[in-house]
């Protein structure tokens, strides 16, 4: 009786069992079902340094953006809640009005001109005062709309922290925020303590009492950031502050 083939089958089955597989199921398909880690290498198919086009092509993100601020744009994960179309329309309206008001304020400021000299006529003084008043009014409108824009930016940031998501700037990934339940390869996630964080990552760099970071290898400007509150992790982010939202 040829027992060599039988022993080979036994070894194969034992190896598959150790890997959490069953005969007919590959180790690759098993690992694909495991939870994704949020770490310096990225999250799922999203990697630091990716272009916007490549990141959207991964299928990790929703098809529709979740709001814009200047040249930066939010997107949520495919698995997260879809953005509200009504809120997106309001966001777009506020941002357009803000941009238009800023342009008008710049134009009004440019029209002010030099201060009339001591020998200027009353009409010249009146014209100058009128131009200054118009510039002041335009600036006040910008400040009002800037406040509304900031409120919406804060609201989007809160949703991003709660559900996870990304921000693009200059057609590149600028920020990746971990979704609920995501952990690093060393099992650090939301609600991990500062002691657990420091034990897992002894090379952490402190960025203040409630923020720590690790540089991302081979990706200039990118850092893995841990935000804390009351001694516990509240947010994990991959971030490149060198990519601006102009």
Residue pairs with C-beta under 8 A, 6 or more apart in sequence:
12 23
13 23
16 22
16 23
16 25
16 27
19 27
19 30
20 30
21 27
21 29
21 30
35 181
35 182
35 183
36 43
36 44
36 182
37 43
37 182
37 183
37 184
37 185
38 176
38 178
38 182
38 183
38 184
38 189
38 236
38 238
39 184
39 185
39 224
40 48
40 214
40 215
40 216
40 217
40 224
40 238
41 47
42 48
42 176
42 238
43 60
43 176
43 178
43 182
43 238
44 58
44 60
45 58
45 59
45 60
46 55
46 58
46 60
46 61
46 166
46 173
46 176
47 173
48 173
48 176
48 216
48 219
48 222
48 238
48 240
49 172
49 173
49 219
49 222
50 172
50 173
51 171
51 172
51 173
52 168
52 171
52 172
52 173
53 171
55 61
55 166
55 168
55 173
56 75
59 78
60 77
60 78
61 75
61 76
61 77
61 78
61 165
61 166
62 75
62 76
62 77
62 78
62 80
62 82
62 83
64 82
64 83
64 88
65 73
65 74
65 75
65 83
65 88
66 74
66 75
66 76
66 83
66 88
66 156
66 159
66 160
66 165
67 73
67 74
67 83
67 87
67 88
67 91
67 152
67 156
68 74
68 91
68 92
68 95
69 95
69 149
69 152
69 153
69 156
69 245
70 245
70 246
71 169
71 170
71 244
71 245
71 246
72 167
72 168
72 169
72 174
72 245
73 167
73 168
74 156
74 160
74 165
74 166
74 167
75 165
75 166
75 167
75 168
76 82
76 83
76 159
76 160
76 163
76 164
76 165
77 163
77 164
77 165
77 179
79 179
80 163
80 164
80 165
80 179
81 163
90 152
91 152
94 145
94 148
94 149
94 152
95 149
97 145
98 142
98 145
98 146
98 148
98 149
101 138
101 141
101 142
101 145
102 142
104 138
104 141
105 135
105 138
105 139
105 141
105 142
107 138
108 131
108 134
108 135
108 137
108 138
108 139
109 135
109 138
109 139
111 131
111 134
111 135
112 128
112 131
112 132
112 135
113 128
113 131
115 128
116 124
116 125
116 128
120 128
159 165
160 167
160 177
161 177
161 234
161 235
162 180
163 179
163 180
164 177
164 178
164 179
164 180
164 182
165 177
165 179
166 173
166 174
166 175
166 176
166 177
167 173
167 174
167 175
167 245
168 174
169 243
169 244
169 245
170 243
170 244
170 246
172 240
172 243
173 240
173 243
174 239
174 240
174 243
174 245
175 237
175 238
175 239
175 240
176 237
176 238
176 239
177 235
177 236
177 237
178 189
178 190
178 235
178 236
178 237
180 190
181 189
182 189
182 236
183 189
184 200
184 224
184 236
186 200
186 201
187 200
188 196
188 197
188 200
188 201
188 226
188 233
188 236
189 233
189 236
190 232
190 233
190 234
190 235
190 236
191 232
191 233
192 232
192 233
193 231
193 232
193 233
194 228
194 231
194 232
194 233
197 204
197 212
197 226
197 228
197 233
198 204
201 212
201 214
203 214
204 212
204 213
204 214
204 226
205 212
205 213
205 214
205 215
206 212
207 213
207 225
210 227
210 228
210 229
211 225
211 226
211 227
211 228
212 225
212 226
212 228
213 223
213 224
213 225
213 226
214 223
214 224
215 222
215 223
215 224
216 222
216 223
216 224
216 238
219 240
220 242
221 240
221 241
221 242
221 243
222 238
222 239
222 240
223 238
223 239
223 240
224 236
224 237
224 238
225 235
225 236
225 237
225 238
225 239
226 233
226 235
226 236
227 233
227 234
227 235
227 236
227 237
228 234
